[in-house]
Amino acid sequence: LIRTKLAKGEPGHSSDHMTSLEAENKKLREANESLANAIRAMTEKLKGGSSGVPYPLELVAGLRTLECPLGVLTDSYKAGHFLMYPEAKSMTAYGEFREPMKGMNDNRLVFYGIQYYIDNFVARKWTVADIEAAKKFYSTHNAGYTPFKFPEDLFRKFVAENDGYFPVKIEALPEGSVIYVHTPVFIITASDEYSRLVTFLETILTMVWYPSCVATLSRYTKDAIKAAFDKSVDEDCQWLLQGKLHDFGFRGCTCVEQSVVGGSAHLLNFDGSDTMSASYHTQFHLNKGKPVGSSIPATEHSVMTSWKSEEEALLNEIEHYGEGVYSCVMDSYDYDNALNVVLPKVAQKKVAKGGTLVLRPDSGDAVEQVLKGLKAGEKTFGAVVNKKGFKVNQNVAVIQGDGINYEVVKQILDKVLAEGYSAQNVAFGMGGGLLQKVNRDTMSFATKLSHITYADGTSRDVMKTPKTDSGKVKRGRA
């Protein structure tokens, strides 16, 4: 940033002041150039990462540079614990989920996301510059803006002796593991003088609760859809299951990073996603370039209302995308009219193109609107009865993305099957219900110390045993 000089005649103007500003601006220009060079160097370093796909300078400068040094990426009280722990030869801590997801009648969960946090925040080289930046912050972080003691000497020691890497051993379950609650998902071990840093990384590693919750919720939803598939979908169409829950959650995320972490967790279970940040990350940084997430062309209300009529808007979409699978939102004005009047008007052109039209309600009762769409689709384009005795509409389906959560998905599927339609006629888009409506308490994640070998060689399994909550207990090396 360059400070603006005061114009002649303005208050505060003087030749000395102008000279001072010029000198300050020169220093700022030099600092800016130094920062630009550092970003360019980082760009080169990031080239040939896990995917071999280089990040452009703008992405590195705008999205991926950390706003704070590694030494402050923890809770404040963690920084003072190095003086509170006893001297030890080693300490061990572990992370676990202590409760199942409510309402699922199942104690299992999907563990996912540890690689992201390790790669981006743990397996990064610290530098002296990181420590100096942290030191400046800690100098005023204590109450009253006084100095806050932090493990500066230990930080400097591992920068000098451990090539800048944080001196702990982390063992974790494989990504995507299906486990029961109270199973340790990672173990942290620190030795000798670094033992007192054993839980310094807890704050970052605990964040694995988020992708694990999303992956678990997505998996339970898949189980619910699969149960309906098993009842109503023929074997040769079971492959359609992979696209039946679509991630609509990008715009509801708090930041781009959340969309990547949560969106990639969903892609463990399904192929459908409109969260391209997650699909890109998963394809090029986790899956060696092999595509994982996909989507289809679809209108929105702004598109529909930009035309003089919904009929024109839909005919235009059919013209451009009618040979494949495409979706149209149908409630810009009157959902019933769009289904019963507009849809028959475009039927001939739609059939001539040969593709599959997916009707999307976006208001009203979630269950009722799906059934209206299925009945209108059957009336306009016809249906056949499959081997299991359920109706399959001909190249027309419905996707419900309004107010979708696990319970609503089950309600819709129950009603669809009760009305004689196959579950393959319906897809779901889940946004906030998938990526937003979870928190650390959803499956009660925690990281705790479990074992210590003291400086005198004696060992002890340790655990907290709160009288008011016996569920928060585990001891030993896990």
BAPAFI-833590 format. One record per residue (C-alpha): z, y, x. Coordinates in steps of 0.2 Angstrom, whole numbers, plus 5000, padded with zeros to 4 digits. Layout:
N
ZYX ...
This chain:
478
500050005000 499650175006 500650325002 499750474995 499850635004 500550794996 499150924992 499251095000 500351204989 501351064981 503251064983 503750984999 502151015008 502251055027 501251015042 502750915049 502850815033 500950785033 501050725051 502450605046 501450535031 499950505042 501050415055 501850305041 500150275033 499450215050 500950095051 500550035034 498750005037 499249905052 500449805042 499149775029 497849715042 499149595049 499549525032 497649505028 497449405045 498949295041 498249255024 496549215032 497449105044 498349015029 496648995021 495948905036 497548795037 497348745019 495548695021 495448505022 497048485013 497348325002 495748344994 494648425007 494248564995 494548735003 495548874993 494649044993 495549185001 495749264984 496749114977 497849104992 498249294992 498449304973 499249144968 499949024981 500849134993 502749124991 503549284986 505149234995 505649135011 506048955011 507848995015 508149074998 507348944987 508948874981 510448924970 511549054978 513048944979 512148814989 511948935003 513848935006 514148745005 513848715023 515548785026 516348695012 515848515016 516948415028 516248375045 515248205043 514048085052 513048075036 512948115018 511948045004 511548114987 510448054973 509548124957 509448034940 509148054922 510748024912 510148024894 508547954885 507348064876 508148084859 507348004843 506347874853 507547724851 507147684869 508147704885 506547714896 505647864904 504247904915 504647974932 503348094939 503048254949 504048224965 502548234976 502148414970 503848484975 503848384992 502148444997 502348624992 504148664995 505048525006 503748465018 503348645024 503648705042 505048845042 504748985055 505949105063 505049235052 505749145037 507449145044 507449335048 506749375030 508149265023 509449345034 508949525028 509149465010 510849375013 511549535022 511749615005 511849464993 513749444991 514749534978 514749724981 513149704991 514049635006 513549495018 513349325011 513649185024 512249065025 511848925037 510849025049 511248935065 510748765057 509148845051 508748905068 509248735076 507948635066 506648765068 506848745087 507148555087 506348485072 504648575073 505248685058 505448535046 506948525035 508048385043 508348265028 507648095023 507048085005 506647924997 505847924980 505147804967 503247794965 502447924954 502247864936 503647734937 504347684921 506247664922 507847664913 509047804912 510347804926 509147734939 509147844954 507347924956 507647994973 508947984987 509248125000 510148075017 510648205030 511448155046 512648235060 512748425060 511348435046 512448325034 513048495027 511348535021 511148375011 511148464994 510248624999 508648554992 509448504975 508748654966 506948624970 507048434969 507948444952 506448524945 505648354944 506448354927 505048454920 503448344924 504548184920 504948254903 503148294899 502548124905 503848034895 503448134879 501648104881 501947924884 502947904869 501647994858 500347874866 501447724860 501447794843 499547814842 499247644850 500347564836 499147644823 497647594833 498347414834 498447404815 496747494811 495547504825 494347364830 494447294848 492847374853 493447544849 495147534857 494547634872 494547794861 496447794862 496347884879 495648044871 496748044856 498148174862 497348334869 498348454880 498248624871 499748694881 498948804894 499148974885 500948934880 501548904898 502649034907 501449034923 499948944930 501048834941 501948764925 500248724918 499748624933 501348524934 501548494916 499748464912 499548344926 501048244919 500148224903 498548154912 499548004917 499347944899 497748024892 496048094897 496048244885 496548414891 496048594889 497148644903 495848654916 497048704930 497948534928 496248444927 495648524943 497248494952 497348314947 495448284951 495348364968 497148364975 497748194968 496248084964 495048114978 493848204967 493748074954 493848164937 495348134926 495448264912 493948304900 493648414885 492248454872 491448614866 492448694852 492348854842 493848964839 494249094825 493449234835 491849144837 491749094818 492149274812 490949354824 489549284813 489149344796 489549184789 490349014794 488748924790 487849024803 489149004816 489148814813 487348794813 487248894830 488548774837 487548624831 485948694838 486848704856 488048554856 487548444841 486948304852 488648264859 490448274853 490948454847 492348534837 492348674824 493848764817 493648764798 495048884791 494449054797 494349104778 494548964766 494748784773 494348704756 492748804754 492248764772 492448584769 491648564752 490348704752 489848754770 489948574778 488648504765 487448644769 487448604788 487448414785 485548384787 485448474804 487048394810 486348224806 484648264814 485548304830 486448144830 488148194838 489948194831 490748344823 492648354824 493348464810 494948564815 496148634802 497348764810 498448814795 499348744780 500248574779 499748474794 499648304785 498748364770 497448464779 497048314790 496748204774 495648344766 494548344782 494448154782 493948144763 492648284765 491948204780 491748034771 491048124756 489748214766 489248094780 489847924773 491047794780 491047604784 492447484783 492947404800 493447224803 495247274800 494847344783 495047524787 493747664784 492847744799 491947904795 490147914802 490048034816 491348154809 493248164814 494748274812 495848354826 497448424821 498148544834 499248654823 501148634824 500948464832 502448364840 502948184841 503648164823 502148254815 500948144824 501847994817 501848074799 500048104800 499547934806 500647844793 499747944779 498047914786 498247734787 499047734769 497547814763 496447674770 495747774785 495647704803 496747794816 495147824826 494647954814 495948074820 496448164836 497848274840 498048434850 499848474856 500248634865 502048704865 502648544858 502048454874 502248584888 503648694882 504848614871 505748514884 507148574896 508348494909 509548434896 508148344886 508548194898 510048264906 509448274924 510648294939 510848274958 512548234965 513348174981 513647984981 514147934999 514948015015 515247945032 516548065040 516548125058 517947995062 516747845056 517647805040 516547795024 516847835006 515847814990 516047974980 515748034963 516348154950 517348084936 517648214923 518848154909 517848254896 516148164900 516147984907 514247984907 514148094922 514647954934 513847864949 514447814966 513847744982 512147744991 511247724974 
